[in-house]
Amino acid sequence: MLLTHKKLSIKQIQASETWPLRHVVMYPTHPKEYVILENDKEGIHFGGYAEGILVTVVSLFIKEKNAQFRKLATLEEHQGKGYASQLLSFVFDFSKKKNTSKIWCNARENKANFYHNFGMTKTNKTYKESGINFVIMEVNY
Ligand SMILES: CC(C)(COP(=O)(O)OP(=O)(O)OC[C@H]1O[C@@H](n2cnc3c(N)ncnc32)[C@H](O)[C@@H]1OP(=O)(O)O)[C@@H](O)C(=O)NCCC(=O)NCCS
């Protein structure tokens, strides 16, 4: 059953504002610094707020016609409410307005269905990191 949830308020944020959420959601057993990307400074970072609380984040890296999003994460207690979907839709619209023709990501294998809902398909590029299986997924438009 599809439940209705509050609409997210989405805004651009600093890379450093994404770090605590990336850490607690994605790599809680690693040191805090583990989630800092070397090219975070080149990224465009977005946060989704529900009732004033930062509940979901994502980082976008545009290189010419290609947009890559990374580190999509929603606080565990707020997952399944459609927040990451709203944030990702926003990022897709944003990327299209920037004249890109492809969006891609390194997807955790167990999240491939989630990205499939956005029209993304698996490429044949796979790898394993920190014990997690990844597959590169993309959509051209
Ligand atoms: C992946 C992740 C970002 C999704 O965040 P989320 O905010 O829970 O995402 P959504 O709520 O938009 O969607 C999650 C599921 O709930 C479903 N859903 C969304 N809105 C819904 C609603 N209103 N009612 C019922 N179900 C809903 C979606 O269809 C989706 O289902 P699926 O996974 O079977 O496709 C989150 O699980 C997460 O942070 N995981 C840990 C980090 C991670 O793995 N990041 C991705 C790396 S590739």
PDBQT file of the ligand as one rigid body, heavy atoms in Angstrom, charges set to zero:
ROOT
HETATM    1  C1  LIG A 201      18.723   3.275  -0.472  1.00  0.00    +0.000 C 
HETATM    2  C2  LIG A 201      18.113   4.350   0.426  1.00  0.00    +0.000 C 
HETATM    3  C3  LIG A 201      18.879   5.644   0.201  1.00  0.00    +0.000 C 
HETATM    4  C4  LIG A 201      16.651   4.542   0.091  1.00  0.00    +0.000 C 
HETATM    5  O1  LIG A 201      16.171   5.611   0.900  1.00  0.00    +0.000 OA
HETATM    6  P1  LIG A 201      14.628   5.772   1.265  1.00  0.00    +0.000 P 
HETATM    7  O2  LIG A 201      14.433   7.176   1.686  1.00  0.00    +0.000 OA
HETATM    8  O3  LIG A 201      14.233   4.700   2.191  1.00  0.00    +0.000 OA
HETATM    9  O4  LIG A 201      13.993   5.529  -0.171  1.00  0.00    +0.000 OA
HETATM   10  P2  LIG A 201      12.435   5.568  -0.541  1.00  0.00    +0.000 P 
HETATM   11  O5  LIG A 201      11.637   5.627   0.698  1.00  0.00    +0.000 OA
HETATM   12  O6  LIG A 201      12.243   6.612  -1.556  1.00  0.00    +0.000 OA
HETATM   13  O7  LIG A 201      12.275   4.172  -1.260  1.00  0.00    +0.000 OA
HETATM   14  C5  LIG A 201      12.557   2.965  -0.534  1.00  0.00    +0.000 C 
HETATM   15  C6  LIG A 201      11.504   1.947  -0.843  1.00  0.00    +0.000 C 
HETATM   16  O8  LIG A 201      10.275   2.377  -0.265  1.00  0.00    +0.000 OA
HETATM   17  C7  LIG A 201       9.267   2.422  -1.266  1.00  0.00    +0.000 C 
HETATM   18  N1  LIG A 201       8.433   3.582  -0.994  1.00  0.00    +0.000 N 
HETATM   19  C8  LIG A 201       8.725   4.848  -1.295  1.00  0.00    +0.000 A 
HETATM   20  N2  LIG A 201       7.731   5.655  -0.916  1.00  0.00    +0.000 NA
HETATM   21  C9  LIG A 201       6.801   4.877  -0.348  1.00  0.00    +0.000 A 
HETATM   22  C10 LIG A 201       5.572   5.134   0.265  1.00  0.00    +0.000 A 
HETATM   23  N3  LIG A 201       5.085   6.365   0.347  1.00  0.00    +0.000 N 
HETATM   24  N4  LIG A 201       4.890   4.086   0.763  1.00  0.00    +0.000 NA
HETATM   25  C11 LIG A 201       5.370   2.840   0.667  1.00  0.00    +0.000 A 
HETATM   26  N5  LIG A 201       6.541   2.537   0.103  1.00  0.00    +0.000 NA
HETATM   27  C12 LIG A 201       7.254   3.544  -0.394  1.00  0.00    +0.000 A 
HETATM   28  C13 LIG A 201      10.011   2.608  -2.567  1.00  0.00    +0.000 C 
HETATM   29  O9  LIG A 201       9.265   2.106  -3.659  1.00  0.00    +0.000 OA
HETATM   30  C14 LIG A 201      11.250   1.809  -2.325  1.00  0.00    +0.000 C 
HETATM   31  O10 LIG A 201      11.008   0.449  -2.579  1.00  0.00    +0.000 OA
HETATM   32  P3  LIG A 201      12.132  -0.464  -3.303  1.00  0.00    +0.000 P 
HETATM   33  O11 LIG A 201      13.395  -0.313  -2.479  1.00  0.00    +0.000 OA
HETATM   34  O12 LIG A 201      11.539  -1.809  -3.250  1.00  0.00    +0.000 OA
HETATM   35  O13 LIG A 201      12.301   0.125  -4.670  1.00  0.00    +0.000 OA
HETATM   36  C15 LIG A 201      18.171   3.955   1.927  1.00  0.00    +0.000 C 
HETATM   37  O14 LIG A 201      17.650   2.658   2.067  1.00  0.00    +0.000 OA
HETATM   38  C16 LIG A 201      19.562   3.990   2.516  1.00  0.00    +0.000 C 
HETATM   39  O15 LIG A 201      20.037   5.037   2.917  1.00  0.00    +0.000 OA
HETATM   40  N6  LIG A 201      20.206   2.807   2.593  1.00  0.00    +0.000 N 
HETATM   41  C17 LIG A 201      21.540   2.689   3.147  1.00  0.00    +0.000 C 
HETATM   42  C18 LIG A 201      22.556   3.359   2.282  1.00  0.00    +0.000 C 
HETATM   43  C19 LIG A 201      22.524   2.856   0.877  1.00  0.00    +0.000 C 
HETATM   44  O16 LIG A 201      22.463   1.656   0.640  1.00  0.00    +0.000 OA
HETATM   45  N7  LIG A 201      22.578   3.794  -0.052  1.00  0.00    +0.000 N 
HETATM   46  C20 LIG A 201      22.524   3.487  -1.453  1.00  0.00    +0.000 C 
HETATM   47  C21 LIG A 201      23.853   3.087  -1.938  1.00  0.00    +0.000 C 
HETATM   48  S1  LIG A 201      23.734   2.489  -3.588  1.00  0.00    +0.000 SA
ENDROOT
TORSDOF 0
